[in-house]
């Protein structure tokens, strides 16, 4: 049976699970869909895909550069290729191949960075991908997407499968709630408003959208401050029209991301807003430039203020001037 938004929403699964299910649904009707993995079919939730479609999955072992090169070759031959590997290794070890073989050669590979951000938690800094937005934003011809919930994930995979250009999609490991029952539209490059408010705007991406939404509800309950919350799922290209609309209100803007403070969503938004002449009060919540603490994703989020309480406190302070 075809996966539906309603089925996915009822299950509240990790976005990776939805990625796998959606890909299986598409592969049933499209033999050109090929998955290439670097010893990551288990962590990428692709064991069921491999069992159903053994002729549509390629295992290259722990060799990320080969992963991207093989994927580029298959894409150049007309296949719809999903290259799946931990984000921390995919976007570091294979950066040259991503740049030259995929983006600059215009091979429409779908690069799937799994266990992104600090999803690997206690494995430590070597397994965190806090650099991927920054390095990939500098490469021409590469769309960058971080879905926030099951709905965005399903829609992103469906759009990516038909895209004739390279895409990087970033997924964590956490089970995600459906963010909004009302906003059921999704388009690459168009931010998704999941909550309306009048006093400030919180712009988040990926798995930080959920705590941003919780923080907005906490703010209104405890302080009477009403926050708009935006899922800026597409990091590149940013939705500049939406940023202009948000800024024209004159209200404070807070960005939240599971990434370094350097080179990610926050700096991209700040750069555009300043150059466009906007002067809103502005603050970035992200991982600071330091040796990252070790712990679970939630423990790391709490330590750096990427939590319901932390985001609410920063937003309240920003609004107080």
Secondary structure, 3 states (H helix, E strand, C coil): CCCCHHHHHHHCCEHHHHHHHHHHHHHCCCCCEEEEECCCCCCCCCHHHHHHCHHHEEECCCCHHHHHHHHHHHHHCCCEEEEEEEHHHHHHHCHHHHHHHHHHCCCCCEEEEECCECCCHHHCHHHCECCHHHHHHCCCCCEEECCCCHHHHHHHHHHHHHCCCCEEEECCCCECCCCCCCCCCCECCECEEEECCCCEEEEECCCHHHHHHHHHHHHHHHHCCCEEEEECCEEECCCHHHHHHHHHCCCEEEEEEEEECCCCHHHHHHHHHHHCCCCCCEEEEEECCCCCCCCCHHHHHHHCCCCHHHHHHHHHHHHHC
